[in-house]
């Protein structure tokens, strides 16, 4: 009996020691791993949750590594797109310069050459931007996904920046909708547009039969906000051009004393009468056009002055000097263009009483020669010029008075 009791005591002691050893081992395991749950036996629910969290953590670690790997590719594409954006801005500036009717044919050709060079550079960036052998901007790459491993991720798309995709011709419906209305302080006689304050928006100047000119400044939202008025001639014709080369459009109009006035924009919605001069017929012109006739880089003027077409050469400071006038029995309208494609600006004039249109070819010095005359009927009151048959040659069109309402194209 004593032996049996001794064995029972020994077994109990051994079991107690083993339990203590297991407890010590578990405590050491927890100390070494820093985790309370190291196996399902510790806590099956907590262990399952921990395994899922570890899987998500590994997925996120892989996601971060993939994201860092993709960063270089995205930076490459970003640099290329920024370069193309700068090119587009330069092209936009050049097209704005080209809209100035005072430019000579040589200056327009220079702008066209610059545009062609910029387009070649844009195309080169598209074709040469690569990362690990993959072209990024020509539309072939498409996009890619970065998955975090938990069913979530990020999608990156790289759209095509080829010439055909970026420089698209958008055809409208040919219809117009009323965007805004504005009550004028004057009864309109003639209207022109220009950027008078240098904010990049097209403003408007309106002359009136009462001798007041009103300038309305574009608010950049399709309407016009602030406006200013200044005295002018009654039933005045007006024209807009940067006559002093400061980057701001100025106004050429008649004054209250029936002279031609040059109004210089100050860039702050104000205008200063820079100079005045009288036309040969000592009256108001029927029409005014601008161009660089002597090819010195300064704006020049030609007037339909009832009895003549009068040419005035600009100094680049807002003053003008009369050169030559070309007799007409009833000069009514005038437009400028390079009609014979010799690189020099010409002008075409409408003679109301004789129902004729006469072309005067320029020699690049400010002098002109009557070249050809075309006959219409009904009294020509307006002219427009453009390449109407898309053959690269500017044509002349004469718009007749309401007595016949015909249009003639030459």
PyMOL commands that set and color helices and strands:
alter all, ss='L'
color gray80, all
select helices_A, chain A and resi 2-33+44-98+105-128+163-166
alter helices_A, ss='H'
color red, helices_A
select strands_A, chain A and resi 130-131+134-135+143-147+153-157+188-194+203-208+212-218+224-231+238-241+250-254+260-265+271-277+287-291+300-304+306-314+320-337+346-351+356-362+368-375+380-386+395-400+407-409
alter strands_A, ss='S'
color yellow, strands_A
deselect
rebuild
show_as cartoon
